[in-house]
Amino acid sequence: MNRRLAIACAVFAILLAGLWLIAPGDDPMPPPGKATAALSAPDRIARGAYLARAGDCQACHTTRGGQPYAGGRALQTPFGNVFAPNITSDRETGIGAWSADEFWRALHNGKSRDGRLLYPAFPYTNYTNVSRDDADALYAYFQTVPAVKQASLPHEVRFPYNLQASLWVWRSLYFRPAVYREDTGQSAQWNRGAYLVQGLGHCNACHSTRNVLGASSDRMSGGLITMLGWYAPSLTSDGEAGLGDWDTAHLAQLLKTGVSPRATVFGPMAEVVRESLQHLSDDDVQAMAMYLKTLPHAGGKAKPYERMESPEAQAFINLGSEVYLKHCVQCHGFGGKGLPPAYPPLNGNRALLMEEAANPIRIVLNGGFAPATAGNPRPYGMPPFAHVLSDTEVAAVVSYIRAAWNNNAPPINGNDVDRYRRVPLD
């Protein structure tokens, strides 16, 4: 037994030594950004406020009904809750005493002022792309955010994920600090879009699958936001939300207003549009749309589904048809064509046909609400039916619309609905 323990310890030591060799070091501290330093103080602050919008910083660093940027919101992860810190200008509990260098190190290297490693729930894996100029503008803005004296809450992360050593191992495997480098083979507009999408926009944080240790890829291949109970569809696959055949103007319209002739955003994406994207300049939104259009195309048409013909299966679909005729047909029509953009079409709607049915289940249960934006100031919304329909009825109507008309996706069951009914609304 002692020999086995000695061998195990030796293997562990070798593993740690190997990880130490590949562990990312801090990038050298660059000098303050010249472009930002050349701006007047008001312009520098305005630039930082704009960039804070682009990063949707307030969404995570503000509790519902709380003071802006005062922290306290729980970011739920499979490893426990990570609480967003206070980033107001308060010198004791916020970041008012931080220097611009310390702020840049947090964004770029994922390290706090005291050298602690930050949890990647703060998406420094994306923010590392942010230039020193933009980091300095953000710093200037946050130093003007009204101070709120509110101590940051301690994280509630399970062992061993609560150890700095575990973060060190994670970073060794999945993180390398690197400022965005322009692709000289692409246009300035494309590079601007790539910079925003890969950096402050941190789009792959939702639109990519995460592995068992919570690391995401940059392939935008879609992923279930487990703790929120929503699915962020693939932006490369035609079987989901692939953008290859989209008109760039329609995609830019969707990002800016939340609605377009092709689609309407709901769920977490509606919050992103309302709080962040609608406030960006038309040029920046166009640049993002242009870049997203060039993501590698993965094809991926929906797989054909062979429908079951048993009496039980037919009775289940018939129940769904009855629910649809009672609650849905007035808006979406007998043929499922809807009246876009107010009432989205259901016939051929990719959001309904994906293998993962989380989104249509959540919309039937909790309602579907497009964001109120300057370009769509009076959005139409779908009411919730959680208080009206049972799990079986929700499963039946979702299964019906996934199989009606020209649709051909597999059914769901009441257990699927129960799982998402129990996800807390946030």
N, C-alpha and C positions, 0 to 999 in steps of 0.2 A: 504493500500500500504506500509506504514511504517513497519507494522508487517511482511509483506511478505519479505521486504528487510532485516529486522533484522534476519528472519529465514534463508534467503539465505546466509547472511554474517556468521551466526553461522555455517551453514553446510560447507561453504568454509573454515572457520577457523579449524573445526574439520578435514576436509580433509587434510589441510596443516599440521596439527599436526600429523596426521597419517603418512603422507609422510615423515615428519621429523624423525619419529621413525624408519622408514625402509630405510632412505637415507643412501647410502654407505659412510662410512668414509674412510679416507686414510689408506692404509695398513701401518704398521710401516716401517720406512725407514731402509732397510737392509744395512749392511756394504758393502763397495766396494767388487766386486767379487774377490775371491782369485785367481782363475784360470787365469783371465785376467790380474790381477796385476803381476802375475808371468811371463808373456810374456815380451819379449823385446819390446821396443817402435815400431820398424818396424813391428814386428809380430802382435802386438795389433792393429795397424792401418790396416794391411792387413786383419785381422780377421773382423774388423768393415766394411771394404769395401765389403767383401764377404757377410756379413749379410745385408748391405744396398741393395745389389743386390737381395738377397733373399726376402726382403720386397718390392722391386720395388719402392723404395723411390723417385728416380729421376723422375718417370713417372708423379707424381702429383706435385712435387716441382720444376718443370722446365717448362717454357712456350715453345711453339714451336719456335725453333731458339734462345732461350734465354740462359743465363748463367746457368750452372748446379747448381741446388739446390737454385737458387736465388728467387724462389717463383713467385707468380703472376698468376699462372694458375687457372682459374675459375673451381671449382668443382660444377657442376650444380646439384641441389637437388630440389624436389618439393616445398621446402620452400624458395628458393632463392639461390643465388650464394655464395659459401664459397670459399674464395681465399686462396690457399696454401701459407704459410709464407716463408720468406727467412730463410733457415737453413744453410747458409754458415758460415764461421768463422768470419764474420764481427762483431765487438763488439757492434756497435750501432744499426744496422738494422737486424743482423742475430742472431746466438746463440753463438758467440765467447766469450761472457761474462758469459755464463751459467756455472754452476758447474755440475759435474757428477750426483750429487743428484737431481738437478733440472731437468736434462734431463731424469733421471729414473722416476721421478714423472710424467712427461708429458706422457711417454710411459705407465706407469703402472696405474696411477690414473686419467689420462686425465685432468691434470691441468697445466696451464702455469706457468712460473716463478713467476708471480705476484699473483698467486692463482686463476686467472680466470678459469672458466670451459671451456674446449675446446669442439667444435662441434664434434660429432661423425663421421663427414665426414673424420676426421682424425681417422683411425680405432683403437682407443685405446681399444675398446671393444675386439679386438683381441690381440693387442700389450701388453695388461696387462699380457698375458701368457709368455712374454719374460723374461728370467732370468736376474738377476742383472749382471752376468758376461757378457752376450751378450749385455746388455744395455751399459755397460761400454766400450765394444769394439766399439760399434756404436758411442758412444760419442767421443772416441779417434779419430775415422776416421773423423767425421764431424768437429772436431777442426782443421783438416788439409785441408779441402776443401777451395780452394782459396776464400778469402773474396770478396764479392760483396756488395757495398753500395747501397742497394735498399730497401726502406721502404716497409713493407708488406701492401697490400691493405686492406681497411676496407671491411668487409663482407656486402653483399647485401641481408640480410635475412629479411623476412617480419615479422611484428608484429603479434602475440606475441612471435614468435619463436626466435626473436633477443634478448630476455631478458635472463639474467642469471638465473632468477627465473624459466623460462621455461626449461632451461637445467637442473636445479636442480631437477625439477619434473621428467623429462625424465630419468635422471640417477637413481632416486629413483625407477622407474619402471623397468628399463632394464639393469642396469649395476652394477656389483659387481667385484671389483678388486681381481684378484687371479692368482698367478703364476702357470704355468702348473705343474701338479703333475703326475708323471709317473704311469702308470698302471702296477702294479707288475705282473699281470697275462699275460702280453704281452712281446714280445721280445724287446731287445734294439733297433733293427731296426724299429719295429712298433712304438715304443715311439718316436723315432727321427722323423719319418714321421708325426705322430700326432702333435708333437711340431711345426714343420714347417708349416703344413697345417692350424692348428688352430691359430697359432701365426703370425709370420712375413708374411706368405703366404696369410693370411686373405681371404681364398678362399670363405667362406660363405658370404662375403660382396657382392659378385655378384651372387653366385649360390644358394641364398635363397630368398624367397619372403619377402618383407618388409611390415609391417603393416602401418596404416594411419599415425603413428607418426615416421615412418622411421626406426623402429627397425627390425632387421633381426633375423631369427632363426639360429640354427646351424645344421639344418637337411639336408642341401644341396639338397633341394627339387626343386630347379630351381626358377628363378625369372626374370622378365622383368626389364632391366636396363633402366628405363623410359626415362631419359634425354638423354641417348646415342642412344636409339632406337635399342638396341640389346637384345636378350633373352639369358641368361645364363642357359643352360639346367640342369635339375635334374641329379645328379650323382648317384641317387639311383633307379630311375624308368626305367624299360626296355622300356617304351614307349618313353623315351627321350634318355639320354646319360648314362643310367645305366651301371655300370662297372662290374656287377657281373659275366658276361661271357667273360670278356676281359682277354687276356693273360697279365700277369704283365709286361713282357718284352715289349709288344706292347704299353702298357700304359706309361711306362717309356720312350720309344722312342718318343711318342707323346709329352710328357712334355719337353723333351730335345731338340727335333729337329723341332717340329711343324707338322710332318707328321708320319704316321704309316700305316701298311696294313689295319687298321680298320677305320681311320679317318684322317682328316686334319683340323687344326685350322684356323679360320678366325676372323676378327673383333677385339674386345678388347683382346681376348685371344691370338691372334697372337702377339700383342704388349707385353703381359706378357711373352710369350715364348722368344721373341727376346731380350727384355731388362732385363729379370730376369732369367727365368728357365734354359735357355741354358748355363748360367754361373755357375750354381751349379755343385757340384761334382757328379759323377755317383752314388756314395753311397747315397747321399742325395736325388737324384731324384728317385732312386730305393726305398728308404725308404718311400717317399711320395706316390709312386705308390702302394706299399704294404699296406699302411694305407688306401688309397682311395678304394682299392679293398675290404676292410672289412667294409665299410660303410653299415649300415642296408639296406637290400634289400627290396624295396617297390613294386616289381612286376610292375604292371601298364602297361600292353600291350595297344597299341593304340585301342581306341574304334572303332568298325566297323561303317562305314558310309554308309548310304543308298543313292545312287546317284540319282539325279533328272534326269528324262527322258524327260522333256519338250523340245519343239523345241528350245526355247531360251537358255536353259542350254546346249543343244547339240551344238548349233551354237557357244556358248562361248568357249566350249572345243575344237571345231574344229579350232577356231581362235588361241587358244593356241598351237595346233598341228602345224599349219602353221608357227607360230613364232619359235617354237622349230626346225622345219626342216630347217628354214632359218638361224638361228643364233646359234643353240646349238648342232645339230646332229654331226657335224664334230669332236667334242671333246668327247661328252658323248655317241654317238652311237645311232643307231635306237632302240636298246633294253635297253638303259639307263644303260649299264654296265660300261661305261667309260673305263679308262685305269689308275687305281690307281698306285702310289699316285699322278701322274701328273694331271689326269682328274678324279675326284671322281665319283664313280657310283651314279646314281640317283635312280635306282631301289632298293627299300628297305632301302634307306638312312634315318635314323632316324631324321636327322636334317630337312628333308623336311616334315616329317609326324607328327610332334608335332602339338598340337592344336594351339599353338601360332606360326604364320607364319612370324614373324618379320625378322628372319635371312635370309630365302631365298629371301624375298622381297628386303632386303638391299643388298644382294649379286648381284641380277640381276640389281638393280639400280646403285650401286656404285662399283661393281666388287668384286671379292674374291681373296685375296692375302695372301698366306701362308707366314710366316716370313722367312727371310733369316737368316739362322743359320749355325754354323760350320758343323752341320750334314746334312744340306740341303742348300748348299751355292747358288744354282741357282734355286730357287723355281719357279714353274709354277704359273701363275696367270690368273684369268678370267677377261676379260675387262668389264668396266661398260657399261650399255645400257640405262642409264637415258636419254641420249641425242638422242637416237634412237627410243625408244619405248614410247608410251603413257601409261598413268595409266591403261587404259583398256587392252592394250596389255601385260603389265607386269603382271597384275592380271590374264589374260587368260593363259599365259605360266606357271606361278607358279601353277595355278589351274590344268593345264594339267599334269605337272610332279608329282603333288600330287595325281593324280588319274590314271596315266598311268601304264602299266605293272602290277606288283603285288602291287602297291601302292593303298591306299584307305583312303585318307584324304579329309576333306571338302574343297570346293573352297573358294577363297577370292574374293574381289571386288575392284573396282578402288578407293573407299574411303580409303581402307586399304593401298593401295599403296601411295595415296596422303599424308597420315599421315606421312609415313616414308620418302617420297621424301623431305618433308619440315624439317626434322631433320638435323641440321647443322652437317657437317663433322668435326670431331676433331681427 
